[in-house]
Amino acid sequence: MSLKVIGSGFGRTGTMSMKEALGVLGLGPCHHMLEVMENPTQLPYWKAIAAAEQVNWSEVFEGYNSQVDWPGAHVWHQTSIAFPDARVIHTERPEDAWWDSFNGTIGKFFTTYTDLELPPHIADVADTMSGWFLNQAFEDFTDRDSVIAAYRLNNQKVRNTIPADRLLVFNVADGWDPLCRFLELPVPDTVFPHRHPKKEFWEHFGGEPA
């Protein structure tokens, strides 16, 4: 199976909302970090990718029509080449709001996860991701200015790399209209999903640590 949609936006840019929206539009199943957490057969692929090994991208995303969120968002350039007919949706949100969300969820998780009582598979996922894309994307993921600089860099790299007719820069707050125009699909008769607030994020790990 070939991906039809590639999501290049960092985590906490509305990727869970996008996952659900793409499902409503008939473009699911959609790959997301939750897929790696909930499906142990996924992790060996990402361990290989983290080790800079060659992989068959069709095998990595077998069974998926779309992808959003990390870890797939970290390899958007490779997948945009591997799936040349896929459209690229780059989710963004205002920098300050994104930093606050990232810092209170993903950033906090990776500074505390070794102290949490995580199932072995989830701990293995966290070890893999921490040692790979987190270190590659950010010089210091606890430093606001450094993290926002990396966010800006990725946003600009996507714009500079992906042809305009293949790319949608999208804020999930804008809802169905721009997304459906880009994908050439009818607007669903349902409210655009808005998911994964901070509390919901931490429910995946037994609650937010103090």
N, C-alpha and C positions, 0 to 999 in steps of 0.2 A: 504494500500500500504506500502511496506517495502522499506526503503532507500537502494539503490544499491551502493551509494558512500557517504562517510562521509568526510567532510572537517574539519581538525583540526587546520589549520593555522590561526593565528591572522588576523584581518582585516588589510588591506594595504599590504598584501603579494601577491597581484594579484588575489584576490578573485572574482572581477567582471569579469576579463578575464576568470577565471575558470568557472564561471557561464555560460558565453556565449559558452566556449569551450565544456562544458558538454552538452549543448543544441545541438550543432552541431553534437556531437557524439550520439545523440539519448537518452541521459540520463537526459533530462529535463522532466518536469519543475524542476528547481534547486532553493532550498530555500536559501535566502540571506537576509541581513537586509532590503533590498528594499522591500521584500515580506511583512515584518512586517509593514513597513511604508505605503505601498500601499494597504494593506488589513486589515481593522480594526478588522476582525474576528480572526486574528492571535494573537493580543495583549493579550487577556485574558489567553491564554496558557502560554505566557511568564511571565505574572504577577504571575501566579500560580507557575511556575518554580522558579522565583525569590524569592517567599515566601517559598521555600523548600517544596512545596506540591507535592504529588504524581500525576503524569500525565501518560496518556497512550501515549507513544511516537508515536504509529501508528496514533493516532488522531492528535497529534501535527503536524506531517508531512504528513497528508493525502493529496493526490494529487501530492506529490513530489517524484521524483525518486532519487534526490541527494540533498546535502546540502553543502554550503560553507559559510564562513564569520561568524562573530558574528550575532546573539546570539547563533546560533547552535554550533559554534566552541568552545564556553565556556563549552558545555556539551558533548564534543566528547567522553569522557570515558563512560558516561551513554549510549549514543546512540550506541557506538561500542558493548556494551553488549546487548542492546535491539534489534539490527539488526546484528546478528553474521555473516551473510553472506555478509554484506556490506564491500567493500574495503575502506581503509582509505587513503586519499590523503592529505599530510601535506605540504602546501605551505610555502615556506620560501624565504627570500631575504637577501642580506648582511645587517648586523645590522645597520650600519650608514645610509644607504639608507632607511631602514625601519623606523628608528626613525625620520628621516627628513620628511618622508611622513606621518607617524602617527601624529607627532607634528603639522604639518601644516593643518591637516584635522580633524581626529577624536578627537585628543587631544584639538585642538583649538575650535572645536564645543562644546565640553562638558564644556569648561571654559567660553563660551560666550552664550550658547543657551538660557539661561533665559532672555537675553537682546534682543533676536531676535523675530521678529513677525512671530511666527510659527503657523500653523493651530493647533487646539486643539489636534487632534489625534497625530500629530508629536511631540508636546510638551509632551504628555502623554508617548509616546514611549521613548523619551529622559529621562524623569523622571525615568521610570522603569529601563532602561539600566544603567543609571548613578548610581542609588542606588543599583544595583545588580552586574553585571559582571565587570563593570569598577572598583568598589571598591574591588571586590574579586581578580581580576587579578593583580591589581597594588596597591602598598602601596601609591604611589604619582604619578599620571599619568602625572604630569607636570615636573617631575625630570628625566632627560635623563638616568642617571646611574641606577636609580630604575626601570625605564620602560624597559631598555635593559636587566636587570637582570631577570625580569619577562618573557620577550620574550625568553631568553635562557632557563629558567626553563621549560616553556611549550614545547619548541622544544625537550628538553631532555626527558621530561616525556612521550611524544608521542613515541619517539624511544624506551624507556625502557618498554613501556606498550604494544604496538601493535606488534604482531609477524611480522618478516621481510617479510614473504611471503604475508602478508595482507596489507603492508604499502608501499606507494611511497612518498618519500621526494622529493618535486618538486619545481623547480624555473620556473615560466612561461616563462622566457627568453629562456628556452630550447626547447620550442615549442612542436609540436605534437608527435615526435618520442617516447620519454620515456613514455609519458602519454598513447599513444595508445598501446605500448608494454605491459604496466602494465594492462590495461583494456582489452587486447586481442581484439582490434578493429582495423579496417583498418584506415590508415592515410587519413584524408579528403583531397580532392583536393581544398583546400582553405587556405588562410593565417591564422595562429593562431591569435585569437583576442587579442588585447592589449588595455584595456579599463580603464576608471575611473581615469584619471589624476586629479590633484588637482582642476583645474577649473571645471571639470565635477562633482566632488564631491560636490562643493559648489553650483552648479546650483540646486541641490535638495532643497536647503534652501534659495533660492533667492539671492545668491551671497555671496562671502566671506566678513565678517565684517572687518572693518579697524583695 
